[in-house]
Amino acid sequence: MIRIIQTALELGFGYAPVAIALFLSYRILDIADLSTDGCFVLGAAVSVSLAAAGHPLLAIVLAMLCGAAVGCLSAELQTYFGIPSILAGIIVNTGLYTVNLLVMGWRSNVNLIKGESIFTMFQKAGAGAVSDISLLAAGAALPALFLHFFLATRIGLSIRATGDNPIMVRASSIDPSRTIRIGLSISGAFTALSGALIGQYQKAVDINSGTGVVVIGLACLIIGETVLGKRSVTKSIIGAILGSVLYRFIYAFVLYTQIVPVQGLKLLTSLIVAAAIAAPVLKEKEALRRRMRKEEGKDA
């Protein structure tokens, strides 16, 4: 049981940067970035491949740079070529499949069984068994702190304004293409960071390991918003991390109790996301119906 809790915490922190990335792209910029799945695998592929070559720390940095490049490419397709965000994400995600295979040496999976990762480096340094949790927690905390302070800067406020009203931003002599490019680059870097950490944590990467990551990230984001609300940027960022951890605990609980078969977990995640996104809209419609009934009652 203790091992299950520890694993849930480790995976929760490891996948938290994806939820933070989706908060930036989906909530702040109001862009549905479907390149998340491929970007996650790219981060893992670069990280594991370089770690296998003996450069585990450098692998994390280069993985984030590659993720930023993916985000920039997705933004360029949307802003310069006028491709809708959903289609741009699909195009980038499709192309990344081949890129990821190339990074992995045209193999469907790469492992670190005989190589060294940042986790084994810490263990050799005498950090103890808790080092994995500490390292993954740091991997979630650093993007959260960066985003917290970054969104309070002038360019950060411009990015927030772009998501709210791009027309007003353009009228204020701010180039929305630039803010979208910066925002999606940061989002891609965070997604690749998560893939890099998870890849080295699991000591392996598979070409299909990113399937459904965008849905899981949205589930984590929505769970966090349900618990803490989304009244402020700080609460939303903390909620993204908390939601990621809670999702992994729910996942572990379902597996442990076998309430739902393992084969049905993806469907369960999809239903949670759909219900959470639809809930506010249904709530507004119900409130509107009640007001209309009251008005009809007064007129009668």
C-alpha positions in Angstrom: 0.0 0.0 0.0 2.8 2.4 0.9 4.5 1.6 -2.5 1.2 2.4 -4.3 1.0 5.8 -2.5 4.6 6.6 -3.3 4.1 5.6 -7.0 1.0 7.8 -7.2 2.9 10.8 -5.8 5.8 10.2 -8.2 3.6 9.9 -11.3 1.4 12.8 -10.1 4.4 15.1 -9.9 5.9 13.7 -13.1 2.8 14.5 -15.2 2.1 17.8 -13.4 4.0 19.9 -16.0 1.6 18.7 -18.7 -1.3 20.0 -16.7 0.6 23.3 -16.2 1.3 23.5 -19.9 -2.4 22.9 -20.7 -3.3 25.6 -18.2 -1.2 28.1 -20.2 -2.4 27.0 -23.7 -6.0 26.0 -23.0 -7.0 28.3 -20.2 -4.8 31.4 -20.7 -4.4 31.4 -24.5 -7.7 29.6 -25.2 -6.0 27.3 -27.7 -6.7 23.6 -28.0 -3.1 22.3 -28.6 -3.4 18.7 -29.8 0.4 18.4 -30.3 0.7 17.6 -26.6 0.8 13.8 -27.1 3.7 13.9 -29.7 5.5 16.6 -27.8 5.5 14.5 -24.6 7.0 11.5 -26.5 9.6 13.8 -28.1 10.7 15.0 -24.6 10.9 11.4 -23.4 12.7 10.2 -26.6 15.3 13.0 -26.4 15.8 12.5 -22.7 16.1 8.7 -22.7 18.3 8.6 -25.8 20.8 11.2 -24.5 20.7 9.7 -21.0 21.6 6.3 -22.6 24.6 8.1 -24.2 25.7 9.3 -20.8 24.2 12.8 -20.5 21.1 12.6 -18.3 21.2 16.2 -17.1 21.8 17.7 -20.6 19.0 15.4 -21.8 16.4 17.3 -19.7 17.5 20.7 -21.1 17.6 19.6 -24.7 14.2 17.9 -24.3 12.7 21.2 -23.2 14.3 23.1 -26.1 12.9 20.6 -28.5 9.5 20.9 -26.9 9.7 24.7 -27.2 10.5 24.3 -30.9 7.4 22.2 -31.3 5.3 24.8 -29.6 6.7 27.5 -31.8 6.0 25.5 -34.9 2.4 24.9 -33.9 2.0 28.7 -33.2 3.6 29.5 -36.6 1.1 27.3 -38.4 -1.7 29.1 -36.6 -0.5 32.7 -36.9 1.4 32.9 -40.1 -0.3 30.2 -42.2 -3.8 30.7 -40.8 -4.4 27.1 -39.9 -7.0 26.6 -37.1 -5.4 25.6 -33.8 -7.0 22.1 -33.7 -5.8 21.3 -37.3 -2.3 22.7 -36.5 -2.0 20.5 -33.5 -3.1 17.4 -35.5 -0.6 18.2 -38.2 2.3 18.7 -35.8 1.4 15.6 -33.8 1.3 13.5 -36.9 4.6 14.7 -38.1 6.2 14.2 -34.6 5.5 10.5 -34.9 8.2 10.2 -37.6 10.5 12.7 -35.8 10.2 10.7 -32.6 11.1 7.5 -34.4 14.1 9.2 -35.8 15.2 10.4 -32.4 14.8 6.9 -31.1 17.0 5.5 -33.9 14.0 4.2 -35.9 13.1 1.9 -33.0 9.6 1.7 -31.4 11.2 1.8 -27.9 14.4 2.7 -26.1 15.4 1.8 -22.6 17.8 2.9 -19.9 18.3 -0.5 -18.2 22.1 -0.3 -18.4 22.3 3.5 -18.5 22.3 6.2 -15.9 19.4 8.6 -15.2 19.1 11.7 -13.0 17.4 9.5 -10.4 20.3 7.0 -10.2 22.7 9.9 -10.0 20.9 11.2 -6.9 20.7 7.7 -5.4 24.5 7.3 -5.9 25.0 10.7 -4.2 23.2 9.2 -1.1 20.0 11.1 -1.4 18.0 8.0 -0.3 14.8 6.4 -1.5 12.8 9.6 -1.3 15.0 11.3 -3.9 12.7 10.2 -6.7 9.7 12.0 -5.2 11.8 15.0 -4.3 13.2 15.3 -7.9 9.8 14.9 -9.5 8.3 17.4 -7.1 11.0 19.8 -8.0 10.3 19.1 -11.7 6.7 20.2 -11.1 7.5 23.1 -8.7 10.0 24.9 -11.0 7.6 25.3 -14.0 4.8 26.4 -11.6 7.0 29.1 -10.0 8.3 30.2 -13.4 4.7 30.6 -14.8 3.5 32.3 -11.6 6.1 35.1 -11.9 6.2 35.1 -15.7 2.5 35.8 -16.1 2.9 38.9 -13.9 5.4 40.4 -16.2 4.5 42.7 -19.1 4.8 40.0 -21.8 2.9 37.6 -19.4 0.1 40.1 -19.1 0.1 40.5 -22.9 -0.3 36.7 -23.2 -3.2 36.7 -20.8 -4.8 39.6 -22.7 -4.4 37.7 -26.0 -6.4 34.8 -24.7 -9.2 37.1 -23.5 -9.4 39.4 -26.4 -6.9 39.3 -29.3 -8.6 42.2 -31.1 -8.1 44.5 -28.2 -4.5 43.4 -27.9 -3.9 44.2 -31.6 -5.5 47.6 -31.0 -3.0 48.2 -28.2 -0.1 47.8 -30.6 0.8 44.3 -29.3 1.4 41.6 -31.8 -0.8 38.6 -30.8 1.2 36.3 -33.1 4.3 37.0 -30.9 2.4 36.4 -27.7 0.9 33.1 -29.0 4.3 32.0 -30.2 5.9 32.7 -26.8 3.0 31.1 -24.9 2.9 27.9 -26.9 6.7 27.6 -26.8 6.7 27.7 -23.0 3.8 25.2 -23.0 5.7 22.9 -25.3 8.8 23.1 -23.1 6.8 22.1 -20.0 5.2 19.2 -21.8 8.6 18.0 -23.0 9.9 18.4 -19.5 7.2 16.1 -18.2 8.1 13.5 -20.9 11.8 13.8 -20.1 11.2 13.2 -16.4 8.8 10.3 -16.9 11.1 8.7 -19.5 14.1 8.7 -17.2 11.9 7.7 -14.2 10.5 4.7 -16.0 13.9 4.1 -17.8 12.1 3.6 -21.1 10.2 5.3 -23.8 7.7 3.9 -26.3 6.6 5.5 -29.4 2.9 5.2 -28.2 3.6 6.3 -24.6 2.1 9.7 -25.3 -1.3 8.4 -26.4 -4.0 10.1 -24.4 -1.7 12.5 -22.5 -3.6 15.5 -23.5 -6.8 14.0 -22.1 -5.1 13.0 -18.9 -3.6 16.5 -18.6 -7.0 18.1 -19.1 -8.5 15.7 -16.5 -5.8 16.8 -14.0 -6.4 20.5 -14.7 -10.1 20.2 -14.3 -9.9 18.2 -11.1 -7.6 20.8 -9.6 -9.9 23.6 -10.7 -12.8 21.7 -9.1 -11.0 21.4 -5.8 -9.3 24.9 -5.6 -11.4 26.9 -8.1 -9.9 29.2 -10.8 -10.3 32.6 -9.2 -6.6 33.4 -9.6 -3.6 32.3 -11.7 -1.8 31.1 -8.5 -4.7 28.9 -7.5 -5.0 27.5 -11.0 -1.3 26.6 -11.2 -1.3 25.0 -7.7 -4.6 23.3 -8.7 -2.9 21.8 -11.8 -0.3 20.1 -9.7 -2.8 19.0 -7.0 -5.1 17.7 -9.8 -2.3 15.7 -11.3 -1.6 14.1 -7.9 -5.2 13.4 -7.1 -5.8 11.9 -10.6 -3.0 9.4 -9.9 -4.4 8.6 -6.5 -7.8 8.0 -8.1 -6.1 5.9 -10.8 -4.3 3.9 -8.2 -7.4 3.4 -6.1 -9.4 2.1 -9.1 -6.6 -0.3 -10.0 -6.2 -1.5 -6.4 -10.0 -2.0 -5.8 -10.6 -3.2 -9.4 -13.9 -1.3 -9.5 -13.3 -0.6 -13.2 -11.3 -3.0 -15.4 -7.9 -1.8 -16.5 -9.1 -1.8 -20.1 -11.8 0.8 -19.2 -9.6 3.4 -17.5 -9.1 5.5 -20.7 -12.9 5.6 -21.2 -13.3 6.6 -17.5 -10.8 9.4 -18.0 -12.6 10.7 -21.1 -16.0 10.7 -19.3 -14.5 12.6 -16.4 -13.1 15.3 -18.7 -16.3 15.5 -20.7 -18.5 15.8 -17.6 -16.2 18.4 -16.0 -16.1 20.6 -19.1 -19.8 20.3 -19.7 -20.9 20.9 -16.1 -20.5 24.7 -16.0 -22.5 25.0 -19.3 -25.3 22.8 -18.1 -25.3 24.7 -14.8 -25.8 28.0 -16.7 -28.5 26.5 -18.9 -30.4 25.3 -15.8 -30.1 28.7 -14.2 -31.4 30.3 -17.4 -34.4 27.9 -17.4 -35.2 28.8 -13.8 -35.1 32.5 -14.5 -37.4 32.0 -17.5 -39.9 30.0 -15.4 -39.9 32.8 -12.8 -40.6 35.4 -15.4 -43.3 33.3 -17.0 -44.8 32.9 -13.5 -44.8 36.7 -13.0 -46.4 37.3 -16.4 -49.1 34.8 -15.6 
